[in-house]
Amino acid sequence: MLYFNRMKKPLYFSLVLALIITLAVLIRFFAREPLVETRPEPAPQTLTAFGFIRAIDLRSSKTPALSFDDAVWLVGEEAERAAITAGRCSETKPATSEEYDLEWRLDCTPNGYFIENTDATPHPLTVSPSVEIIMETYETGEPGDKAEHLNLAAFAGLINDQKLYWNQLPYHVTIENGVVIKIVEQYIP
């Protein structure tokens, strides 16, 4: 019996130690936060649109909105084809000399560009109250000298004044997650 008791002690000790280690491992495993797939924050969806800002509404809701009319800035032969389709010039160009060809191109697409706007229906866009607005020709002296930054209220005053021409100029609008965060006037030569 003495031999058996001596043998039981190391066995019990080993079993108790194994049980303690197993419990510690199980507690540690189950005490962790649940396994949840962690995904990185999605990158903001940013796009830039080109077109005309026809009006800005600062009063109707908590967030300002603008009426945006999409357009496409075209150059080269693509601009010429679009100008012909729009009826701005005829498809027949003089072929007697290069000088006439150049003259036709200037009549068809002055300064080498054409703004195509096949659907002049504006659609609403939400505007960030802290939108960055950069004007290329507003109170800058010579066009292209420097850019003038405006706040949203001053810009809305220009766009909404029908006696002025600011709502007839094109703009590049940066939209992040559905909200306009930047507006840049497109200089027209």
Secondary structure, DSSP 8 states (H G I E B T S, - for coil): -HHHHHHHHHHHHHHHHHHHHHHHHHHHHHHS-------------EEEEEEEEEEEESSSSSS-EEEEEE-EEEEHHHHHHHHHHTTSS-S----S-HHHHHHHHHHHSGGGEEEE-S----EEEEEEEEEEEEESSTT-SSTTS--EEE-HHHHHHHHH-TTSSGGGSEEEEEEETTEEEEEEE----
